[in-house]
Amino acid sequence: MDGNTRWARARGLPPADGHKAGGRNLERVVGLSRAWGIRALTAFVCSYENLNRPKAEVEYMMGLSEWLIGDNVDKLSRQGIRLQVIGDATKMPGSLQRAAAWADEATRHNSELHVMLAICYSGRWDMVQACRELARAARDGELSPDDIDEAVLAGKLATRDAGGELACPDLVIRTSGELRLSNFLLWQAAYSELFFSDKMWPDFGEAEYLDALRSFQSRDRRFGQTRL
């Protein structure tokens, strides 16, 4: 969800207003996703690298994330939506950690749509933490190194609770004209279709979302195989 700060600057507004507009747009996109039958949605809210931004902006992003969770848990619960925060919890304020835990507990049995908010997240961090967990299991005699395969590793990634195919996105959408993954779901996106939009995230609306989905529907997904 890229372009919040640039969206704000183009309007003579502080970055905080851009992040707030982006948060509201995320609420709209979650609603559209549920209405259209999408089963899993992972939103890149704050990357590891974003933590290097000015302290005031980082604190605002953390506070806004906490507020969005608190403001939506009851509504999402009524709609059958699960809300989960993924990322390095040690980099999050204690209040955000508690809000994330509350949201997970309150919505964990919902199955209409699984929404994951990637906060303080990086694809490289995700793979490193998974490898550390596997190394500890091997050290403790709980796992043989020879037993480690793609499925075992995937079972330690931050997206594991989505389960099976839903842990790996079919489609990755990047807004604001940037043409890169920026450390997002690097393992999980190995065979994702990519869609890039010039729209800043707060302006990425229903029409743009439909364009992305129509583009996805037109792709020939061969997964490295040859069609006969």
N, C-alpha and C positions, 0 to 999 in steps of 0.2 A: 504494500500500500504506500506508494512513493509519491512525493510531491506536495506534502502538506505545508512545509515551510515555504516553498516557492509559490504555492497558491496564495499564502498569506501575504508574502512580500509584494506580489503583483497587485494586491489590493491595499497596500499601505498598512497592513495589520501586523501585529507581533506574531512570532512563530506559534505561540500558545493558541491563538485563534485558529490557525491552520490545523493543529493537532485536534482541536475540539471539533472542527468541521469534519475532519477525517474520521473521528470516533463516531459521529452521528451517521456518516455514510456507511460505516461498517455495520451499524444496526440495520440500516436499510438493506444492505447486501445479504445479511443473515436472513432477513425476512423473505427476500426474493429466493434465496437458495432453498429454504424450506418449502416455499410455495411451488417451486419447480422440481421438487423431488431429489435434489442433490443430497447425498448421504453424508459427506464429510467436507469441511471447509477449514483450512488452516490460514490464518491471517498473520502476516509478519508485522507485528506491532512495534517491536523495538529490537534491534540487532545488538550483538556484542559490541560492534563498532560504533553504534549510536551512543554508547555510554561515554565516548570521548568528546561528545558535544559539550557546549557550555553547561555548567552545573545546574543553572536555573532551568534550562530547557529539559535536561534529563529528569530533574525532580518533577517538573510539570508532567512529562510523559508518564512517569511512574504513578503520580497522583491521578492522572486522567484514566489510566488503566484500571486502577483500584476503583475509581468512581463508576466506570462503565460496567465493571463486574457487579458491583453492589446495586447499581440501578437496573440491571437486567436479569438477575438470577431468578427472581420470582416469575417474571414474564416468560423467560425461556423454559422454566419448569412447567408452566401451564401448557406450553406449546410442544412439550416432549423433546426439547433440545438439550443435549448434554453440552456443558461448558467446561473446558479444561485449559489450564495454562501450562505451557511447556517452555523450558528454558532453564538457565542456571539460577536456581533459587537463591544461591549465596550472593548473587548480585542484586537481588530485589530487596526493597525495604521490608521490614518485618510486617508492616500492616498489609502490604501487597501479598506477601506470602500467606498471611491468614485469610485474606479475601479469596485467594486462589484455592486454598484448601477447603474453604466453606463452599465455594461454587462447585468444586469437584464432588464433595459429599452430597450436596443438595440435588445434583443433577445426574449422578453417575448411573442411575438406572434408566435414563431416558434414551430412546433409540431412533427418534424421528430424524435427527440431524446431529452429527458430532462436530462441534465447533472447537477448534484449538487455537488459542491465542499464543503466538510465539513471542515471548518477552524475554529480553536478555538472552536471546537465542543465536546460535551460529551452527551451521551444518558441520563444521570441523569440530566444534566443541561436542556436538552430539555424538560423533563417531569416537572421539577420544574418551568421553565418559562411558560409552558402551564397552570400549576395549578395556578400560580400567575395571569395570564390573566383571567382565569375563576373566580377566587376569586374576582378580581376587578369588573368583570361584575355582579357577584352576589351582591356585596356590593352596586353597583350603581342601583340595581333593574332591570338590563337588562336580568337577567337570574335567574331562580329558581334552587337551588341546586338539586332538584328532577329531573330536566331536563338533568342533566349531565350523559351521557352514553359514551360508547367507541367512538362512531362516533363524539360526541361533543368534547371530549378530543383530538382525532386525528386531528380535524379541527384546533387545536391551536399549533400543533407540527411544527417544522421547515420545515418538508417535505410536508406540506399541499398543497403547490402550484402544486405538481406533480399530485394531484387529485386521489381519489379512490384507486384502487388496485396498481397504480404505486407508491404510497407513501410508500408501504411496499415491500421490496425486496424479490423476489422469491429465490434468491441465494446470499449468502454472501461468498466472496472469501477472504481468508487471506493468505498472502505470508510469506516467510522467515522461515517456520517451526514452528511458534508460534501457539498454539492451544487454543485461547481464543478470545472473542469478543472485549475486551479492551474498553468497554464503547461506542460501536458503535451502533447507532440505536436500543437501547434496547427495546423500545416499538414496533417499526416497524418490528424488526426481530424475533418476537415471534414465527412465524411459517416458518421462512426462512430455506432453505436447506443450509448446511454449507459445504464448500470445503476448504481444507488446502493444500497449496503447499510449498515444501521445497525451491523453487526458491526465491532468493531475488527479490524485486519488479523490479529493472531495467532489470533483466533477464527474467521476466515473459512476454513471447512473445505470438505469435499467436498459437503455438502448445500447450502451457500450458493453454491458454484461452479456446481452443477447448476441451481440456481434462476436464476442469471444466464444460463446457456446456454439454458435453456428459455424465458426471457423474450426472448432474442435470436431464437430460432426462431419466435416468434409475431409478430415485427415485420414490417410491410409496407414493404420497402425500395424506394422509388420513385426515389430520387436526383433529385428535382425534376421527374420526369415524371408524367404522368397515365395511370392504368390505363384501358384501353378495355374 
